Amino acid sequence: MNKQHTVIDSPYGPLTLVADDGVLCGLYMTAQRHRPDEETFGPRDDARFGEAEEQLQAYFDGELKEFTLELRLHGTPFQRSVWERLTRIPYGETRTYGQLADALGNPQASRAVGLANGKNPVGIIVPCHRVVGADGSLTGYGGGLDRKQRLLDFERGTALF
């Protein structure tokens, strides 16, 4: 693997983008749970991330509702199936862990879905922030519950900046 990274500004703080042979494989927030050691990100290369930066900027500007970036997600087959399912949650909507488990054909797997969701390596683009508890409450989020609430408010058009 040939990894590179860059750091960009966002309304949610600095975001570290990581590519593996030019394909986005990581988007990490500061103080994010399950954030890999920075030594694994490879050298800084700001030139490799143009399309990702453009799509993220369009998202933050409220112009983009669905990302079309090629991703290389490193995880177990189950984790990758959860992350793929997250990309199907429409902008501005939420799903529960149980609904995701049902959609994967394993209604008893809501806890495993939650664990996989928490290890999502490409936050925002793979929208793990759109997953809530069975009662609609905010539950864990690797970037912090405040960021999760702000992302959900932003997508619902109720954000206060």
Buried (B, 14 or more C-beta within 10 A) or exposed (E): EEBBBBBBEBEBEEBBBBBBEBEBBBBBBBEBEEBBEEEEBBEEEEEBBEEBBEBBBEBBEEEBEEBEBEBBBEBEEBBBBBBEBBBEBEEEEBBBBBBBBBBBEBEEBBEBBBBBBBBBBBBBBBBBBBBBBEEEEBBBBBBBEEBBBBBBEBBEEEBEE
